[in-house]
Amino acid sequence: MKISIRINGKKHTDEVEPRISLTHYLRETLDMTGTHIGCDTSACGACTVTLNGDAVKSCTLLAVQADGAEVTTIEGMAKNGEMHPIQQAFKEKHGLQCGFCTPGMVMVAADILKHTPNPSEEDIRHGLKGNFCRCTGYHNIIKSIQHAAELINK
Amino acid sequence: MGNYVGKPVKRREDARFLKGAGTYTDDIKLRKMTQSAFVRSPYAHAKILNIDTSEAKKAEGVVAVFTAQDGCGEFGVPCGWQVDFKNGETMREPKHPLLAKDKIRHVGEAVAIVIAESLELARDAAELVSVDYEELPAVTDPKKAMDKDAPLVHDDWKDNAAFDWCIGNDRAEVEAALEKAHHVTEMEFRNQRLAPNAMEPRSYIADYDVNGDKWTLYTSTQNPHLIRLLMCAFALGIPEQKVRVVSKDVGGGFGSKVYHYTEECLVTWASKEIGRPVKWTSDRSEAFLTDAQGRDHVVKSKMGFDKDGKIVAHLTDEYCAMGAYLSTFAPAIPTYLHGTLFQGVYTTPLIHLNVTAPFTHTVPVDAYRGAGRPEATYLLERIVSKGAREMGIDPTEIRFKNFIPPFDGVEQEGYQTQVALQYDSGNYEGVLKKGLEMLGYEDFRKEQSEARKNGKLIGVGFSTYIEGCGIAPSAVVGALGARAGLYEVGQVRVQPTGKVSVFTGSHSHGQGHETVFAQFVADKLGIPMDDIEIEHGDTDQVAFGMGTYGSRSLSVGGSAIMKSIDKILEKGAKIAAHKLEAAEEDLDYAEGKWTVKGTDKSVSFGDVSLTAYVPHDYPEGLEPGLDFSSFYDPANFTYPFGTHIAVVEVDADTGRVMLNRFIAVDDVGNIMNPMIVDGQIHGGVAQGVGQALLEEVVYDEGGQMITGSYMDYAMPRADDLPMIETANTVTPCPHNPLGVKGAGEAGTIGSTPAVVNAVVDALAHLGVTDIQMPLKPQTVWKAMQN
């Protein structure tokens, strides 16, 4: 099937098998490997991207379902070489270790902050429920998102 | 020491990860690369009657299908540690085949590999492989595996034991002391099986170059040089110098990526067979079924106390599962990394541990974060607290009574335990005192008794742990059965411009070596961090290495680098002396320059470096260049220690445990980067709390894993944990140049018993004395009803 998706502001048109996931399309067809696969079953959130502004798990979304949509991936967060405030905050607060869950965490953080610009610790924990991190115990991810809120609201 | 060490320097590796620009193995795509999928057994124990690959071979896009009949059947992956039976019988070491030939020994064992033009086509074709099995009865529980009528995992031997082992004082002496003890506390429990679950699934790409007759293996390992050695010399019999193993960005390991796995060996073999690169990336279901798992001990223990609460003797018998085959370091885990910690932080005069290690029809068990030490700590910290409660002694008081007194390993000697090891330095009462201050213990007890009046169940639990990191020295571990040395390699190459490349055999898969190693190198050389690059994870770049596990990177890998820097500065001083027309002994080195003492005459590190490579005006007889490599073989383990305190509330109606506070006071020796140490503790604690409250791999009677997905295996999510309150005391390691001990596993080792002790404390007035992990609501609720 032919699909056309605007990804990080750029339009991509490709012929794809109907069964392939959006993650697979990003990684294998477009070589955008920042979006990771940690479980393939929507449980871990490493594949989180935003679809028309909302966080989705791209491993259980078919590429064809994203036809016509606006998608932002981790590669689209930095602008003109400067990291997005969420990315800056993750660095500042040591919100990542091995880095594998990180793209998903940054994307879901964007979603949390979009809906709750001044989130409480509880709001953040709730918002992160769909994303696993095995390295940080979430402690510094929460600090990072709190710090990102400060940077964005400044 | 200087400008960087001890400061929370932000990580240099973060930018690429934050931009999605890391290079994990699955991100790599090579020309003509094929993809592969495995056909795996749905049975735990079965005879393979027939494998029909004819349909698969005809399927679209299939390049090759291999079974054990196709040439790879002769190969198997080796075990790296030998523990013989107490009676002298050699460890039973079955071949661990790359693909099962006649018999299946655990669910998920591979019987065929299908290689195709794409992953989808490989998976489609794998579905077409037809295997006839005859299912056989299985045994998955390590104790039941030693029953007389237990199904045999390997038919070559009369029972399922891989080995048995003991450590400590004479058993009869320990038993006699328990007979005479004022009070004896007993416990029986299962330290449940855990799945490590690094977020990046294992991934391999093998690339055979026909023209050069060389292989490159891209692999998500913690241990590239050891993988190369094991694969070349002990599995495939290919020349080591023809194989390059690359392992750059790795998405977490926690032990599970230390080992040489059958899949990476098989894709390496297959790449030569088909003359093209072969990739395999595990999916999460395969990770549950095939990544080496942790723990799985069945424990029976007795601890004797005198009337004052002093521990007089400790006797434990354990059954520790090995799984279907012996994974790379498996035999060392319930023995030398476990029994050797049975002294804990206490002066216990008599200790005996007996271990029986059976094969079971499960995925192999090996080191998982902490590796043997969490199991030892869980037992000690639970039984000491249980004993205190039975004797009416406060759990902190019993610890203060029994602590080994403080010793620094310099003025006071190291502490010789009853279980072989000599601790390097420690101040165990110091960490507990600090933890109690942070907790506000007296106020908590008041709050608890008030809460009880209102039917609210809150409790506090303590754990005062010790652990051993940087297992060494090589000669000792060799005598104990290790088939490898446990040193590390650090090369420091000063470039002509005075910039520095450091090559380390340590491997970072989240620990932040690119930052921390550069911090101490910069300070020692007195140059900016930006002038230093840390390289790891490529056998063609790094001379040799033993990888990262057992919290060894800084204490062993860092020390190797320090040794090379000493050589650099020694040679640099000769060049500087020549340039300054002074004697070497008249020079001081500081802030990146050599200065003639008492003068302003100096020469910079950069000038000396350039001179070393452009040796026109140069000391006679001195070799050009400034590049040194060192092997560092530590004199001893290092022994971090600490106190972990958990405060919980148990929902009286549902049994749900809420972890309200977690305090971790850890002494990891000198601290290079407090931000990173805290991060290691946070993550370690999360995994330890995960074991206490949530995680468990469950096999049913037939050997099916019924927790093989994230829907069934409960890993901690963000709302399962509180913010973690961390603090440190600093007792330097006396035997390595950085004075560091290790922080990677402390959080996991210390935390689990603190949480369970807290829940028992919350419920003790209801008559609860013990609860089996994980403390699921139904388990806690049932305990409350009894």
Interface residues (C-beta under 8 A of the other chain):
Chain A: E17 R19 I20 R27 E28 D31 M32 T33 G34 T35 H36 I37 G38 C39 D40 T41 A43 C44 A46 T73 I74 E75 M77 A78 M83 Q87 F90 K91 E92 H94 L96 Q97 C98 G99 F100 C101 T102 P103 V106 E121 I124 R125 H126 L128 K129 N131 F132 C133 R134 C135 T136 G137 Y138 H139 N140 I141 I142
Chain B: P8 K10 R11 E13 D14 A15 R16 F17 L18 K19 G20 A21 G22 T23 Y24 D26 D27 K29 L119 E120 N197 A198 M199 E200 P201 D249 V250 G251 G252 F254 D283 R284 H509 G510 Q511 G512 M675 I676 D678 G679 H682 G683 G684 V685 A686 Q687 S709 Y710 M711 M715 P716 R717 A718 D719 L721 M723 I724 G747
